[in-house]
Amino acid sequence: MHRHPNAAVLAVLLAALALSAVPSAAAACGQGTWAFEGSCVRPCPVGTYPTPTALTTTTPWPANAECKPCPAECATCTSATRCTSCKRPYYRTDSFTCVATCVSGTWASPRFTTTDPWPFSASCKPCTMADPYCETCLSKWECTRCDPSYRLDRVNKAACIKNGVGPQP
């Protein structure tokens, strides 16, 4: 079979034309949608966040609007630095990061065994939920150390009593 001498050039040109006719997913997405895995979606799927985030219908929709993945330890997030819930075995902090162990002055809520389902609400809660003078705790019902001018209540383990007040140990 005899090929035309320009057949190879024509094939390359046709391929280039076909590629230019298919816009990128980001450029193809219309107002109010974001590019995600080659499609335009609204809203972004769980485990991703929209960027840019502060868009309104009065703002020209940017060609680079896309869903980006949350940090690895986040189950859900609103940005690359703000987790709204964490994957197992992480706990969300008040600064919206995910940690494996809650820091001193906080407790893991809820506490689970390795076989329990992991809720999206697992977070580090401040010990001051138990008592405003509680410095370390196991839960909101069990303070383990109080502010130095207070002591643990022997009856109500969640409470701290001012030193010199009530029955002394």
DSSP file (Angstrom, degrees, kcal/mol; ACC not computed):
  #  RESIDUE AA STRUCTURE BP1 BP2  ACC     N-H-->O    O-->H-N    N-H-->O    O-->H-N    TCO  KAPPA ALPHA  PHI   PSI    X-CA   Y-CA   Z-CA
    1    1 A M              0   0    0      0, 0.0     2,-0.5     0, 0.0     0, 0.0   0.000 360.0 360.0 360.0 134.6    0.0    0.0    0.0
    2    2 A H        -     0   0    0      0, 0.0     2,-0.3     0, 0.0     0, 0.0  -0.806 360.0-153.1 -97.2 127.8    1.3    3.4   -1.0
    3    3 A R        -     0   0    0     -2,-0.5     0, 0.0     1,-0.1     0, 0.0  -0.732  25.1-106.1 -98.8 147.9    1.1    6.2    1.6
    4    4 A H    >   -     0   0    0     -2,-0.3     3,-2.0     1,-0.1     4,-0.3  -0.474  30.1-121.8 -66.9 141.4    0.9    9.9    0.7
    5    5 A P  T 3  S+     0   0    0      0, 0.0     3,-0.3     0, 0.0     4,-0.2   0.756 112.3  46.4 -60.8 -24.3    4.2   11.6    1.5
    6    6 A N  T 3> S+     0   0    0      1,-0.2     4,-2.7     2,-0.1     5,-0.2   0.291  80.9 103.7 -99.5  10.3    2.4   14.1    3.8
    7    7 A A  H <> S+     0   0    0     -3,-2.0     4,-2.3     1,-0.2    -1,-0.2   0.892  80.7  49.4 -61.3 -41.5    0.4   11.4    5.7
    8    8 A A  H  > S+     0   0    0     -4,-0.3     4,-2.0    -3,-0.3    -1,-0.2   0.916 112.9  46.8 -65.0 -42.8    2.6   11.5    8.8
    9    9 A V  H  > S+     0   0    0     -4,-0.2     4,-2.4     1,-0.2    -2,-0.2   0.918 112.3  50.8 -64.4 -43.0    2.5   15.3    9.0
   10   10 A L  H  X S+     0   0    0     -4,-2.7     4,-2.5     1,-0.2    -2,-0.2   0.889 108.5  51.9 -62.2 -40.4   -1.3   15.2    8.5
   11   11 A A  H  X S+     0   0    0     -4,-2.3     4,-2.2     2,-0.2    -1,-0.2   0.906 110.5  48.1 -63.2 -42.4   -1.7   12.6   11.3
   12   12 A V  H  X S+     0   0    0     -4,-2.0     4,-2.4     2,-0.2    -2,-0.2   0.923 112.4  48.8 -64.4 -44.3    0.3   14.8   13.7
   13   13 A L  H  X S+     0   0    0     -4,-2.4     4,-2.4     1,-0.2    -2,-0.2   0.904 111.3  49.3 -63.4 -41.9   -1.7   17.9   12.8
   14   14 A L  H  X S+     0   0    0     -4,-2.5     4,-2.3     2,-0.2    -1,-0.2   0.895 111.1  49.9 -64.6 -40.1   -5.0   16.0   13.2
   15   15 A A  H  X S+     0   0    0     -4,-2.2     4,-2.2     2,-0.2    -2,-0.2   0.912 111.5  48.5 -64.4 -42.8   -3.9   14.7   16.6
   16   16 A A  H  X S+     0   0    0     -4,-2.4     4,-2.2     1,-0.2    -2,-0.2   0.901 111.5  50.1 -64.0 -41.0   -2.8   18.2   17.7
   17   17 A L  H  X S+     0   0    0     -4,-2.4     4,-1.3     2,-0.2    -2,-0.2   0.899 109.9  50.5 -64.2 -41.1   -6.2   19.6   16.6
   18   18 A A  H  X S+     0   0    0     -4,-2.3     4,-0.6     1,-0.2    -2,-0.2   0.907 111.3  48.5 -63.8 -42.3   -8.1   16.9   18.5
   19   19 A L  H >< S+     0   0    0     -4,-2.2     3,-0.9     1,-0.2    -2,-0.2   0.888 109.8  51.3 -66.0 -38.9   -6.1   17.7   21.7
   20   20 A S  H 3< S+     0   0    0     -4,-2.2    -1,-0.2     1,-0.2    -2,-0.2   0.757 103.9  59.3 -71.5 -22.1   -6.7   21.4   21.4
   21   21 A A  H 3< S+     0   0    0     -4,-1.3    -1,-0.2    -3,-0.2    -2,-0.2   0.681  94.5  71.6 -78.1 -17.0  -10.4   20.8   21.0
   22   22 A V  S << S-     0   0    0     -3,-0.9    -1,-0.1    -4,-0.6     3,-0.1  -0.857  80.1-151.5-101.0 103.5  -10.6   19.1   24.4
   23   23 A P        -     0   0    0      0, 0.0    -2,-0.1     0, 0.0    -3,-0.0  -0.283  27.4 -93.1 -70.6 159.6  -10.1   21.7   27.1
   24   24 A S     >  -     0   0    0      1,-0.1     4,-2.1     5,-0.0     5,-0.2  -0.310  37.7-110.5 -64.7 157.9   -8.6   20.9   30.4
   25   25 A A  H  > S+     0   0    0      1,-0.2     4,-1.1     2,-0.2    -1,-0.1   0.881 118.3  51.8 -59.9 -38.6  -11.1   19.9   33.1
   26   26 A A  H  4 S+     0   0    0      1,-0.2     3,-0.5     2,-0.2    39,-0.3   0.927 111.9  44.8 -65.3 -44.3  -10.4   23.2   35.0
   27   27 A A  H  4 S+     0   0    0      1,-0.2    -1,-0.2    37,-0.1    -2,-0.2   0.829 112.6  53.0 -69.0 -30.4  -10.9   25.4   32.0
   28   28 A A  H  < S+     0   0    0     -4,-2.1    -1,-0.2    35,-0.1    -2,-0.2   0.677  85.7 102.8 -79.2 -17.7  -14.1   23.5   31.1
   29   29 A C     <  -     0   0    0     -4,-1.1    36,-0.1    -3,-0.5     3,-0.1  -0.464  62.9-145.5 -73.1 135.5  -15.7   23.9   34.5
   30   30 A G    >   -     0   0    0      1,-0.2     3,-1.9    -2,-0.2    -1,-0.1  -0.228  41.1 -47.7 -91.1-177.6  -18.4   26.5   34.6
   31   31 A Q  T 3  S+     0   0    0      1,-0.3    -1,-0.2    30,-0.1     3,-0.1  -0.231 126.0  14.2 -51.3 127.6  -19.5   28.9   37.3
   32   32 A G  T 3  S+     0   0    0      1,-0.3     2,-0.3    24,-0.1    -1,-0.3   0.534 106.2  99.2  84.6   7.0  -19.9   27.1   40.7
   33   33 A T    <   -     0   0    0     -3,-1.9     2,-0.3     9,-0.1    -1,-0.3  -0.903  54.8-149.6-126.2 158.1  -18.1   23.9   39.8
   34   34 A W  E     -A   41   0A   0      7,-2.7     7,-3.1    -2,-0.3     2,-0.3  -0.925  24.2-108.8-125.6 147.8  -14.6   22.6   40.5
   35   35 A A  E     +Ab  40  66A   0     30,-2.1    32,-2.8    -2,-0.3     2,-0.3  -0.576  41.4 167.3 -75.1 134.2  -12.3   20.3   38.5
   36   36 A F  E >   -A   39   0A   0      3,-2.9     3,-1.8    -2,-0.3    32,-0.1  -0.879  66.3 -24.6-152.0 117.3  -11.8   16.9   40.1
   37   37 A E  T 3  S-     0   0    0     -2,-0.3     3,-0.1     1,-0.3    -2,-0.0   0.861 127.3 -45.5  48.2  46.1  -10.2   13.8   38.4
   38   38 A G  T 3  S+     0   0    0      1,-0.3    -1,-0.3     0, 0.0     2,-0.3   0.476 123.9  88.5  83.1   2.5  -11.1   15.0   34.9
   39   39 A S  E <  S-A   36   0A   0     -3,-1.8    -3,-2.9    -5,-0.0     2,-0.5  -0.809  76.3-115.9-125.0 168.2  -14.7   16.0   35.7
   40   40 A C  E     -A   35   0A   0     -2,-0.3     2,-0.3    -5,-0.2    -5,-0.2  -0.927  40.7-178.2-104.6 127.5  -16.5   19.1   37.0
   41   41 A V  E     -A   34   0A   0     -7,-3.1    -7,-2.7    -2,-0.5     3,-0.1  -0.870  21.9-137.0-128.4 157.2  -18.1   18.6   40.4
   42   42 A R  S    S+     0   0    0      1,-0.4     2,-0.1    -2,-0.3    -9,-0.1  -0.831  89.2  16.9-153.7 116.2  -20.2   20.6   42.9
   43   43 A P  S    S-     0   0    0      0, 0.0    -1,-0.4     0, 0.0     3,-0.1   0.644  97.5-107.9 -81.3-178.5  -19.5   20.3   45.8
   44   44 A C        -     0   0    0     -3,-0.1     4,-0.1    -2,-0.1     3,-0.1  -0.460  45.3-100.6 -67.2 145.9  -16.0   18.8   46.1
   45   45 A P    >   -     0   0    0      0, 0.0     3,-1.6     0, 0.0    -1,-0.1  -0.199  47.0 -80.0 -66.1 159.6  -16.0   15.2   47.3
   46   46 A V  T 3  S+     0   0    0      1,-0.3    30,-0.1    -3,-0.1     3,-0.1  -0.336 120.9  36.6 -56.9 138.0  -15.3   14.2   50.9
   47   47 A G  T 3  S+     0   0    0      1,-0.4    23,-2.8    28,-0.1     2,-0.3   0.442 109.9  76.3  92.6   1.1  -11.5   14.2   51.5
   48   48 A T  E <   -C   69   0A   0     -3,-1.6    29,-0.4    21,-0.3    -1,-0.4  -0.887  63.1-149.3-134.1 167.3  -11.0   17.2   49.2
   49   49 A Y  E     -C   68   0A   0     19,-2.3    19,-2.8    -2,-0.3     2,-0.2  -0.983  24.7-108.1-137.1 150.2  -11.5   21.0   49.5
   50   50 A P  E     -C   67   0A   0      0, 0.0    17,-0.2     0, 0.0    15,-0.1  -0.536  34.9-132.5 -79.1 141.2  -12.3   23.6   46.8
   51   51 A T  E    S+C   66   0A   0     15,-2.3    15,-2.6    -2,-0.2     2,-0.2  -0.990  90.7  31.9-140.0 136.0   -9.7   26.1   45.8
   52   52 A P  S    S-     0   0    0      0, 0.0    -1,-0.2     0, 0.0     3,-0.2   0.650  81.4-174.4 -65.5 157.1  -10.0   29.0   45.5
   53   53 A T        +     0   0    0      1,-0.2     2,-1.7    -2,-0.2    -2,-0.1   0.824  65.1  68.0 -94.6 -34.5  -12.5   28.9   48.4
   54   54 A A        +     0   0    0      2,-0.0     2,-0.4     0, 0.0    -1,-0.2  -0.480  69.5 141.6 -91.3  69.2  -13.8   32.4   48.6
   55   55 A L        -     0   0    0     -2,-1.7     2,-0.3    -3,-0.2     6,-0.1  -0.860  27.3-172.4-110.5 144.4  -15.7   32.6   45.3
   56   56 A T    >   -     0   0    0     -2,-0.4     3,-0.8     4,-0.1   -24,-0.1  -0.828  39.0-109.7-125.9 168.1  -19.1   34.2   44.7
   57   57 A T  T 3  S+     0   0    0     -2,-0.3     4,-0.1     1,-0.2   -26,-0.0   0.698 118.4  57.2 -71.9 -16.9  -21.4   34.2   41.7
   58   58 A T  T 3  S+     0   0    0      2,-0.1    -1,-0.2     0, 0.0    -3,-0.0   0.648  92.4  83.1 -86.4 -14.7  -20.5   37.9   41.1
   59   59 A T  S <  S-     0   0    0     -3,-0.8     2,-0.1     1,-0.1    -4,-0.0  -0.672  95.7-103.3 -86.2 140.0  -16.8   37.1   40.8
   60   60 A P        -     0   0    0      0, 0.0    -2,-0.1     0, 0.0    -4,-0.1  -0.454  43.4-113.5 -59.7 132.1  -15.5   35.8   37.4
   61   61 A W        -     0   0    0     -2,-0.1     2,-0.1    -4,-0.1   -30,-0.1  -0.542  32.4-123.9 -73.3 126.1  -15.0   32.1   37.9
   62   62 A P    >   -     0   0    0      0, 0.0     3,-1.2     0, 0.0    -1,-0.1  -0.385   4.0-133.5 -73.9 147.8  -11.3   31.2   37.7
   63   63 A A  T 3  S+     0   0    0      1,-0.3   -34,-0.2    -2,-0.1   -35,-0.1   0.713 104.5  58.9 -68.8 -20.3  -10.1   28.7   35.1
   64   64 A N  T 3   +     0   0    0    -37,-0.1     2,-0.3     2,-0.1    -1,-0.3   0.188  69.2 137.2 -98.0  18.4   -8.0   27.0   37.9
   65   65 A A    <   +     0   0    0     -3,-1.2   -30,-2.1   -39,-0.3     2,-0.3  -0.498  30.6 149.9 -65.2 122.3  -10.9   26.2   40.2
   66   66 A E  E     -bC  35  51A   0    -15,-2.6   -15,-2.3    -2,-0.3     2,-0.6  -0.971  51.0-108.1-151.1 163.3  -10.3   22.6   41.4
   67   67 A C  E     - C   0  50A   0    -32,-2.8   -30,-0.2    -2,-0.3    -2,-0.0  -0.862  36.6-162.7 -94.4 124.2  -10.8   20.2   44.3
   68   68 A K  E     - C   0  49A   0    -19,-2.8   -19,-2.3    -2,-0.6     2,-0.1  -0.813  24.9-100.6-108.1 150.3   -7.5   19.5   46.1
   69   69 A P  E     - C   0  48A   0      0, 0.0   -21,-0.3     0, 0.0     3,-0.1  -0.397  34.5-118.7 -70.4 143.5   -6.8   16.6   48.5
   70   70 A C        -     0   0    0    -23,-2.8    10,-0.1     1,-0.2     7,-0.1  -0.326  48.4 -76.3 -67.7 159.7   -7.0   17.1   52.3
   71   71 A P    >   -     0   0    0      0, 0.0     3,-1.9     0, 0.0    -1,-0.2  -0.243  53.1-102.6 -54.3 152.7   -3.8   16.4   54.3
   72   72 A A  T 3  S+     0   0    0      1,-0.3    -2,-0.1    -3,-0.1    15,-0.0   0.784 119.9  48.0 -53.8 -36.2   -3.2   12.7   54.7
   73   73 A E  T 3  S+     0   0    0     25,-0.1    14,-2.8    13,-0.1     2,-0.3   0.555  95.2  92.7 -85.3  -7.3   -4.4   12.6   58.4
   74   74 A C  E <   -D   86   0B   0     -3,-1.9    12,-0.3    12,-0.3     3,-0.1  -0.673  50.5-170.0 -89.6 138.5   -7.6   14.6   57.7
   75   75 A A  E    S+     0   0B   0     10,-2.2     2,-0.3     1,-0.4    11,-0.2   0.830  84.6   6.5 -86.1 -41.6  -11.0   12.9   56.8
   76   76 A T  E    S+D   85   0B   0      9,-1.4     8,-2.1   -30,-0.1     9,-1.5  -0.970  74.2 169.8-137.6 153.4  -12.5   16.3   55.9
   77   77 A C  E     -D   83   0B   0    -29,-0.4     6,-0.2    -2,-0.3   -29,-0.1  -0.977  35.6-147.0-156.1 164.6  -11.0   19.7   55.6
   78   78 A T  E    S-     0   0B   0      4,-2.4     2,-0.3    -2,-0.3     5,-0.1   0.466  87.9  -3.8-112.0  -9.4  -11.7   23.3   54.4
   79   79 A S  E >  S-D   82   0B   0      3,-0.9     3,-0.8   -30,-0.1    -1,-0.2  -0.942  85.8 -83.3-163.4-179.2   -8.1   24.0   53.3
   80   80 A A  T 3  S+     0   0    0     -2,-0.3     3,-0.1     1,-0.2   -31,-0.0   0.641 129.5  35.6 -70.2 -13.5   -4.6   22.5   53.3
   81   81 A T  T 3  S+     0   0    0      1,-0.1     2,-0.4    16,-0.0    -1,-0.2   0.289 106.0  71.9-122.5   8.7   -4.1   23.7   56.9
   82   82 A R  E <   -D   79   0B   0     -3,-0.8    -4,-2.4    15,-0.0    -3,-0.9  -0.847  56.7-171.8-134.6  98.6   -7.6   23.3   58.4
   83   83 A C  E     -D   77   0B   0     13,-3.1    -6,-0.3    -2,-0.4     3,-0.1  -0.716   9.2-172.3 -86.0 134.4   -8.9   19.8   59.2
   84   84 A T  E    S+     0   0B   0     -8,-2.1     2,-0.3    -2,-0.4    -7,-0.2   0.635  77.1   6.5 -99.1 -18.7  -12.6   19.6   60.2
   85   85 A S  E    S-D   76   0B   0     -9,-1.5   -10,-2.2    11,-0.1    -9,-1.4  -0.971  75.3-131.7-156.4 159.3  -12.4   15.9   61.1
   86   86 A C  E     -D   74   0B   0     34,-0.4   -12,-0.3    36,-0.3    36,-0.2  -0.803  14.3-118.5-118.9 153.9   -9.6   13.3   61.3
   87   87 A K    >   -     0   0    0    -14,-2.8     3,-2.9    -2,-0.3   -12,-0.1  -0.462  61.4 -50.7 -78.1 158.6   -8.9    9.8   60.0
   88   88 A R  T 3  S+     0   0    0      1,-0.3    -1,-0.1    -2,-0.1     3,-0.1  -0.493 124.7  19.3 -62.7 136.2   -8.3    7.0   62.5
   89   89 A P  T 3  S+     0   0    0      0, 0.0    -1,-0.3     0, 0.0     2,-0.2  -0.745 105.0  96.3-103.5  33.8   -6.3    7.1   64.8
   90   90 A Y    <   -     0   0    0     -3,-2.9     2,-0.4   -17,-0.2    10,-0.2  -0.499  53.8-149.5 -91.5 155.8   -6.0   10.9   64.8
   91   91 A Y  E     -E   99   0C   0      8,-3.2     8,-2.7    -2,-0.2     2,-0.3  -0.952  20.8-120.1-120.3 140.6   -7.8   13.5   67.0
   92   92 A R  E     -Ef  98 123C   0     30,-1.9    32,-3.1    -2,-0.4     6,-0.2  -0.627  27.0-149.7 -81.7 136.9   -8.7   17.0   65.9
   93   93 A T    >   -     0   0    0      4,-2.5     3,-1.8    -2,-0.3    32,-0.1  -0.480  31.3-101.8 -96.4 171.5   -7.2   19.8   68.0
   94   94 A D  T 3  S+     0   0    0      1,-0.3    -1,-0.1    -2,-0.2    -2,-0.0   0.716 124.1  59.1 -64.8 -19.9   -8.6   23.3   68.6
   95   95 A S  T 3  S-     0   0    0      2,-0.1    -1,-0.3   -13,-0.0   -12,-0.1   0.243 120.0-111.4 -93.2  13.7   -6.2   24.6   66.0
   96   96 A F  S <  S+     0   0    0     -3,-1.8   -13,-3.1     1,-0.2     2,-0.3   0.833  77.2 123.6  61.6  38.2   -7.9   22.2   63.4
   97   97 A T        -     0   0    0    -15,-0.2    -4,-2.5   -13,-0.1     2,-0.5  -0.780  60.2-119.8-114.0 167.2   -4.9   19.9   63.0
   98   98 A C  E     +E   92   0C   0     -2,-0.3     2,-0.3    -6,-0.2    -6,-0.2  -0.935  31.1 179.6-112.8 131.2   -4.9   16.2   63.5
   99   99 A V  E     -E   91   0C   0     -8,-2.7    -8,-3.2    -2,-0.5     3,-0.1  -0.931  32.2-139.8-128.9 151.7   -2.7   14.5   66.1
  100  100 A A  S    S+     0   0    0     -2,-0.3     2,-0.4   -10,-0.2    -1,-0.1   0.795  94.8  30.8 -78.3 -29.2   -2.2   10.9   67.2
  101  101 A T  S    S-     0   0    0    -10,-0.1    -1,-0.2     6,-0.0     2,-0.2  -0.997  84.7-122.4-133.7 132.0   -2.0   11.8   70.9
  102  102 A C        -     0   0    0     -2,-0.4     6,-0.1    -3,-0.1     3,-0.1  -0.488  35.3-116.1 -71.5 141.9   -3.7   14.7   72.6
  103  103 A V    >   -     0   0    0     -2,-0.2     3,-1.6     1,-0.2    -1,-0.1  -0.256  43.1 -73.2 -75.1 164.1   -1.3   17.1   74.4
  104  104 A S  T 3  S+     0   0    0      1,-0.3    -1,-0.2    32,-0.1    32,-0.1  -0.284 122.4  38.1 -55.7 139.3   -1.1   17.7   78.1
  105  105 A G  T 3  S+     0   0    0      1,-0.4    22,-2.9    32,-0.1    23,-0.4   0.393 110.0  74.9  93.7  -1.8   -4.1   19.7   79.3
  106  106 A T  E <   -G  126   0C   0     -3,-1.6    -1,-0.4    20,-0.3    31,-0.3  -0.906  63.7-149.1-134.9 165.2   -6.4   17.9   76.9
  107  107 A W  E     -G  125   0C   0     18,-2.3    18,-2.9    -2,-0.3     2,-0.5  -0.969  27.8-104.4-135.4 151.8   -8.1   14.5   76.7
  108  108 A A  E     -G  124   0C   0     -2,-0.3    16,-0.2    16,-0.2     3,-0.1  -0.630  40.1-135.9 -78.5 122.3   -9.1   12.3   73.8
  109  109 A S  E    S+G  123   0C   0     14,-2.9    14,-3.1    -2,-0.5     2,-0.1  -0.990  84.1  15.7-127.6 126.7  -12.9   12.4   73.2
  110  110 A P  S    S-     0   0    0      0, 0.0     2,-0.4     0, 0.0    -1,-0.3   0.756  84.7-146.4 -76.2 163.5  -14.3    9.9   72.7
  111  111 A R        -     0   0    0     -2,-0.1     2,-0.3    -3,-0.1    -2,-0.0  -0.801  25.8-177.2 -92.9 134.8  -11.8    7.2   73.8
  112  112 A F        -     0   0    0     -2,-0.4     2,-0.2     4,-0.1     6,-0.0  -0.851  27.5-123.5-130.2 161.1  -12.0    4.1   71.7
  113  113 A T    >   -     0   0    0     -2,-0.3     3,-1.0     4,-0.1     0, 0.0  -0.517  45.2 -99.4 -89.9 171.8  -10.5    0.6   71.4
  114  114 A T  T 3  S+     0   0    0      1,-0.2     4,-0.1    -2,-0.2    -1,-0.1   0.677 122.4  53.8 -68.9 -15.3   -8.9   -0.4   68.2
  115  115 A T  T 3  S+     0   0    0      2,-0.1    -1,-0.2     0, 0.0     3,-0.1   0.603  85.5 101.2 -94.6 -11.7  -12.1   -2.3   67.1
  116  116 A D  S <  S-     0   0    0     -3,-1.0     2,-0.1     1,-0.1    -4,-0.1  -0.403  84.1-103.9 -70.5 147.8  -14.5    0.7   67.6
  117  117 A P        -     0   0    0      0, 0.0    -1,-0.1     0, 0.0    -2,-0.1  -0.470  37.0-120.1 -67.2 145.4  -15.6    2.6   64.6
  118  118 A W        -     0   0    0     -2,-0.1     2,-0.1    -4,-0.1   -30,-0.1  -0.777  25.9-147.3 -92.4 119.0  -13.8    5.9   64.3
  119  119 A P    >   -     0   0    0      0, 0.0     3,-1.2     0, 0.0   -33,-0.2  -0.491  19.1-125.9 -82.9 156.3  -16.2    8.9   64.4
  120  120 A F  T 3  S+     0   0    0      1,-0.2   -34,-0.4    -2,-0.1   -45,-0.1   0.627 107.3  65.2 -69.8 -12.1  -15.5   12.1   62.5
  121  121 A S  T 3   +     0   0    0    -36,-0.1    -1,-0.2     2,-0.1     2,-0.2   0.369  65.4 129.5 -95.5   5.8  -16.0   13.9   65.8
  122  122 A A    <   +     0   0    0     -3,-1.2   -30,-1.9   -36,-0.2   -36,-0.3  -0.435  35.9 148.8 -62.8 125.2  -13.0   12.4   67.6
  123  123 A S  E     -fG  92 109C   0    -14,-3.1   -14,-2.9   -32,-0.3     2,-0.6  -0.957  53.2 -96.8-152.8 168.0  -11.1   15.4   69.0
  124  124 A C  E     - G   0 108C   0    -32,-3.1   -16,-0.2    -2,-0.3   -30,-0.1  -0.832  40.6-162.6 -91.4 121.1   -8.9   16.7   71.8
  125  125 A K  E     - G   0 107C   0    -18,-2.9   -18,-2.3    -2,-0.6     2,-0.1  -0.808  23.5-106.3-105.3 145.7  -11.0   18.5   74.5
  126  126 A P  E >   - G   0 106C   0      0, 0.0     3,-1.9     0, 0.0   -20,-0.3  -0.443  18.4-130.7 -71.3 142.7   -9.5   20.8   77.1
  127  127 A C  G >> S+     0   0    0    -22,-2.9     3,-1.7     1,-0.3     4,-1.2   0.716 101.6  78.8 -63.5 -19.9   -9.3   19.6   80.7
  128  128 A T  G 34 S+     0   0    0    -23,-0.4    -1,-0.3     1,-0.3     5,-0.1   0.596  75.9  75.1 -67.1  -7.7  -11.0   22.8   81.8
  129  129 A M  G <4 S+     0   0    0     -3,-1.9    -1,-0.3     1,-0.2    -2,-0.2   0.844  98.7  45.6 -67.0 -32.6  -14.2   21.2   80.6
  130  130 A A  T <4 S-     0   0    0     -3,-1.7    -2,-0.2     1,-0.3    -1,-0.2   0.943 140.9 -22.4 -72.5 -49.2  -14.0   19.1   83.8
  131  131 A D    ><  -     0   0    0     -4,-1.2     3,-2.0     3,-0.1    -1,-0.3  -0.951  59.6-119.2-161.1 141.2  -13.1   22.1   86.0
  132  132 A P  T 3  S+     0   0    0      0, 0.0    -4,-0.1     0, 0.0    -3,-0.1   0.733 116.6  47.6 -60.6 -19.4  -11.6   25.5   85.2
  133  133 A Y  T 3  S+     0   0    0     -6,-0.1    14,-2.6    27,-0.1     2,-0.5   0.302  82.8 115.4-103.6   8.2   -8.7   24.7   87.5
  134  134 A C  E <   +H  146   0D   0     -3,-2.0    12,-0.3    12,-0.2    -3,-0.1  -0.678  37.3 178.6 -80.5 125.1   -8.0   21.1   86.1
  135  135 A E  E     +     0   0D   0     10,-3.0     2,-0.3    -2,-0.5    -8,-0.2   0.822  68.0  17.0 -96.9 -38.4   -4.6   21.0   84.4
  136  136 A T  E    S+H  145   0D   0      9,-1.6     8,-2.8   -32,-0.1     9,-1.6  -0.978  71.9 164.9-134.3 150.5   -4.5   17.3   83.3
  137  137 A C  E     -H  143   0D   0     -2,-0.3     6,-0.2   -31,-0.3   -32,-0.1  -0.975  41.9-140.7-156.9 164.9   -7.3   14.8   83.0
  138  138 A L  E    S-     0   0D   0      4,-2.8     2,-0.3     1,-0.4   -30,-0.2   0.636  90.6 -22.5-100.5 -24.5   -8.4   11.5   81.6
  139  139 A S  E >  S-H  142   0D   0      3,-1.0     3,-0.9   -32,-0.1    -1,-0.4  -0.932  79.9 -80.2-166.4-178.5  -11.8   12.7   80.6
  140  140 A K  T 3  S+     0   0    0     -2,-0.3     3,-0.1     1,-0.2   -31,-0.0   0.600 130.6  49.2 -73.5  -7.0  -14.3   15.5   81.6
  141  141 A W  T 3  S+     0   0    0      1,-0.2     2,-0.4    16,-0.0    -1,-0.2   0.465 109.0  53.8-105.1  -4.7  -15.2   13.3   84.6
  142  142 A E  E <   -H  139   0D   0     -3,-0.9    -4,-2.8    16,-0.2    -3,-1.0  -0.782  60.4-173.9-141.0  95.3  -11.7   12.6   85.8
  143  143 A C  E     -H  137   0D   0     14,-2.2    -6,-0.3    -2,-0.4     3,-0.1  -0.652   2.3-173.6 -80.8 139.6   -9.2   15.3   86.6
  144  144 A T  E     +     0   0D   0     -8,-2.8     2,-0.3     1,-0.3    -7,-0.2   0.614  69.4  19.3-110.2 -18.4   -5.8   14.0   87.5
  145  145 A R  E     -H  136   0D   0     -9,-1.6   -10,-3.0     6,-0.1    -9,-1.6  -0.959  66.5-156.4-154.3 135.8   -4.0   17.3   88.5
  146  146 A C  E     -H  134   0D   0     -2,-0.3   -12,-0.2   -12,-0.3     6,-0.1  -0.604  41.5 -75.0-104.5 166.9   -5.3   20.7   89.5
  147  147 A D    >   -     0   0    0    -14,-2.6     3,-2.8    -2,-0.2    -1,-0.2  -0.282  56.7-104.7 -50.3 144.9   -3.8   24.2   89.4
  148  148 A P  T 3  S+     0   0    0      0, 0.0    -1,-0.1     0, 0.0    -2,-0.1   0.747 121.8  55.2 -54.3 -27.0   -1.2   24.4   92.3
  149  149 A S  T 3  S+     0   0    0    -16,-0.1    14,-2.4    13,-0.0     2,-0.3   0.386 109.7  56.9 -87.3   6.3   -3.5   26.6   94.4
  150  150 A Y  E <   -I  162   0E   0     -3,-2.8     2,-0.3    12,-0.3    12,-0.2  -0.849  67.8-152.3-128.6 165.2   -6.2   23.8   94.2
  151  151 A R  E     -I  161   0E   0     10,-2.7    10,-3.2    -2,-0.3     2,-0.2  -0.920  32.9 -88.0-133.9 162.3   -6.4   20.1   95.0
  152  152 A L  E     -I  160   0E   0     -2,-0.3     2,-0.5     8,-0.2     8,-0.2  -0.457  38.8-120.5 -69.7 139.4   -8.5   17.2   93.6
  153  153 A D        -     0   0    0      6,-2.4     6,-0.2     3,-0.5    -1,-0.1  -0.712  16.8-149.6 -77.2 125.0  -11.9   16.6   95.2
  154  154 A R  S    S+     0   0    0     -2,-0.5     3,-0.2     1,-0.1    -1,-0.1   0.784  94.0  37.5 -69.7 -26.5  -11.8   13.1   96.6
  155  155 A V  S    S+     0   0    0      1,-0.3     2,-1.0    -3,-0.0    -1,-0.1   0.925 122.1  38.6 -89.3 -55.0  -15.5   12.6   96.0
  156  156 A N  S >  S-     0   0    0      1,-0.1     3,-2.3     2,-0.0    -3,-0.5  -0.809  70.9-169.3 -99.7  95.1  -16.1   14.4   92.7
  157  157 A K  T 3  S+     0   0    0     -2,-1.0   -14,-2.2     1,-0.3    -1,-0.1   0.614  82.3  62.3 -65.5 -11.8  -13.0   13.5   90.7
  158  158 A A  T 3  S+     0   0    0    -16,-0.2    -1,-0.3   -17,-0.1     2,-0.3   0.593  95.1  80.2 -85.3  -9.8  -13.9   16.0   88.1
  159  159 A A    <   -     0   0    0     -3,-2.3    -6,-2.4    -6,-0.2     2,-0.4  -0.698  62.0-152.4-106.1 150.7  -13.6   18.9   90.5
  160  160 A C  E     -I  152   0E   0     -2,-0.3     2,-0.4    -8,-0.2    -8,-0.2  -0.953  14.6-152.6-113.9 137.3  -10.8   20.9   92.0
  161  161 A I  E     -I  151   0E   0    -10,-3.2   -10,-2.7    -2,-0.4     2,-0.1  -0.905  25.4-106.9-112.8 138.0  -11.2   22.5   95.4
  162  162 A K  E >   -I  150   0E   0     -2,-0.4     3,-1.9   -12,-0.2   -12,-0.3  -0.392  46.0-101.3 -60.7 134.3   -9.3   25.7   96.5
  163  163 A N  T 3  S+     0   0    0    -14,-2.4    -1,-0.1     1,-0.3     3,-0.1  -0.319 108.9  26.0 -57.3 137.7   -6.6   24.8   99.0
  164  164 A G  T 3  S+     0   0    0      1,-0.3     2,-0.4     2,-0.1    -1,-0.3   0.398 100.0 107.3  87.5  -2.0   -7.7   25.5  102.6
  165  165 A V  S <  S-     0   0    0     -3,-1.9    -1,-0.3     2,-0.1    -4,-0.0  -0.900  76.1 -10.5-111.2 138.9  -11.4   25.2  101.8
  166  166 A G  S    S-     0   0    0     -2,-0.4    -2,-0.1    -3,-0.1     2,-0.1  -0.077 114.1 -12.4  72.1-174.2  -13.5   22.2  102.9
  167  167 A P  S    S-     0   0    0      0, 0.0    -2,-0.1     0, 0.0    -3,-0.1  -0.356  73.3-132.9 -61.1 133.8  -12.2   18.9  104.5
  168  168 A Q              0   0    0      1,-0.1    -2,-0.1    -4,-0.1    -5,-0.0  -0.608 360.0 360.0 -89.4 149.0   -8.5   18.6  104.1
  169  169 A P              0   0    0      0, 0.0    -1,-0.1     0, 0.0     0, 0.0   0.499 360.0 360.0 -68.9 360.0   -6.8   15.4  102.9
